[in-house]
Amino acid sequence: MLGQLVATPSVSSVNPSLDQSNRAVVDLLAAWFSELGFTVEILPVSPHPEKVNLIARWQGSSVSGGLVLSGHTDTVPYDKSGWSYNPFKLTEREGRWYGLGTTDMKCFFALVLDALRDITRARVRRPLTVLATADEESSMNGARKLIDLGVGPGEHALIGEPTGLVPVYKHKGVMMEAISVHGRSGHASDPALGNSALEGMHRVMSELLGWREELGTRFRDRSFAVAVPTVNFGAIRGGDNPNRICANCELQLDLRLLPGMEPAAIRGELQEIVSRGIAGSGLKADFNSLFEPISPFQGKASSEIVALTAQLSGNAPGTVAFATEAPFLCALGMETVVCGPGDIDQAHQADEYVSKDRVLAMRAIVCGLLEHFCLSDPRRAD
């Protein structure tokens, strides 16, 4: 099954020339879960009807409680020249499975399906739901669409993102913002003929660097490897020729937010800082969110599903700096943990791989969660 999933391209990208549908992957999963007796829904994800979510359900004898197993079906783009193997062919070498999406995160669906083969349907006591989403790697539109459900399909959720089998109970949020400064072009021989947006952006960047330091004093969480919020100047574009005064300049930022930091409030601060940087210059600025922000995820290390996943994995709960779909599941009222067999160091890399022993260990964790949250005791009549 993992080989078929890897062989089915499902790249999502903010670049339309690279973006692909995930429907073929979802159709594979739908067929396999249907064979196991799941009720399957395939739901289009606006604004791209060729992008879809899968919801597969085993209802059980009770409508309350239960477990949700969740993951995304898409992969990032790839650089073929960097690969030693065919990205779309599962290759086994020295205890590793190589292929695009093996670790992030198609292996999760394969191990879940394999674990379910051992379950007698009559033992299903509480609901089991599998979510397979679109576009996690680009817009998170698949997860955003889940909010339409109104309420979570279970009380507890596991997201199988690559964490090296460490149960993750909180992570940072992500914002990506573009700032544009607008001035007036003119001949470079006389500064009075124009108003340099590039020089204005220099002042803005100086203000932003000071703001970054200030954020680090206001917000700190030592449970993270990088204990402060980060503001990265990722790209800058401006001007067109050395002998022209620059009329327009754009700076793109990546901001990683700690739990407790609200994206709307941080965006408001960002706009105030930029306005201060160009005050009195005659320059103008506008702002554009490169995608809708992902809020920080804040769970509890002591929650039932985190504590059980820690027990089953043998690893203490931890935190990560990358974002997942966890905030969206939490918004639906589900107690959520992020734990998967891959390593984030392998995600988005050429020659991406997942270790077979990690996959087997994660399968055992999933089986333990299923026993606890969904299945009746085989020694009892119920």
Steps between C-alpha positions, in 0.01 A plus 500: 500500500782740580651422160176589324461822700855611421450414133197732485608866471320748725722807513344813644669833446434872508649497149209412266737340248603240761166453677317168450177332603502252787191319372684189380655446843164550670337253259757237602434561869123502446514160332715347774292636788179395324636145476541505880135600543545873563239750391689734269433861400702698248452874542623770257724769644425848368617689306649202313244224435778265386631511859306277741486380859420145604297414809478126574295378799440190705210602723511234773227428751538839676478845341714672763874503560719330245818575311593696189809405298598789277754584233552688177515342156719756322876535467729794433654551154828325430830562322553190287869573449558471876356150528705181484177300462179542305285722729186318383623145553529352847860381541620288791862535611658397830183513706368819341220574257588781259248703301325836487259520793623190681571686822271800441263324519358227278650223715251590774199397293663172398585403858150594620340283232734215587417530871127492426532162328545340841184646650176308519227745405272364775744639759454860386325665795566871443529691170820480297549767234783544251555846350713547187535863401613705203755781469664488843830585334370818338182665628358266769171534311415137567527546876319834480214321322467262796374790710176470299437178694415717798600234751778244502419142397669374819623617837865417439720542192841383384675677212774282352745774398874423521607544864739206542240323718501789750148602608469872432250698709575851375665675209559847364267681264598636160438829321644603165456868420603728214573869557512734201642852520410740217690814408571686176751421226738756355845551354774380734706815443268707721339346812241779502348362180360194678431335835686174555286208612820301546637748753160504670509122526843529661345710777210256529739206536691680775174549689403135446832377637439698814144362521637146464723552801212647695275202419768273642482680833120496515445139391713206609428129538794285604323177401596589140854455365471858372331654801397829335284596201698541180473758222687400185568740209455242225490697175534858377437646157531862388610726219591418144820690414789667688440836330134523604367590844311198628124555498384170652651249741350184653621306804364154585509380860454166677383529861486206741267569791508348847179378664321802640584722204196585289569547126260794466668687785848433363394621155373818656836556672682431174301766318567753777875431480503551122302823529751627754788411267370717216343777707569844355664361186214542255517127427199271518474136605257217451479149638409158367470168682662233284259247649257489789701461820519176694446556870730345759394162638471481878403170654586343836780253564274343765200449271376145458609446140840668546574303816396171339702569184801577719453172683462301180797667327732512797568867422423802716264759347672782313457806280594589142546822307321387183124531453241226451123470465466460878353848566211420265422171673519673837253760370259212444529404867738207468781427746791467257851357487746506209716190467638315199782269393691738273759761588449864410865503388395270214188693402523724191842353415639317199523124566224527761469178697334342801658224711311173493551440871342839574198411286453174691535682832239756392268220393521362855420845642194528276386154611534605864297815443231305318477251786462776756266740322292286261499130574324286755691259721504165314465322835164666563163432341457863389 
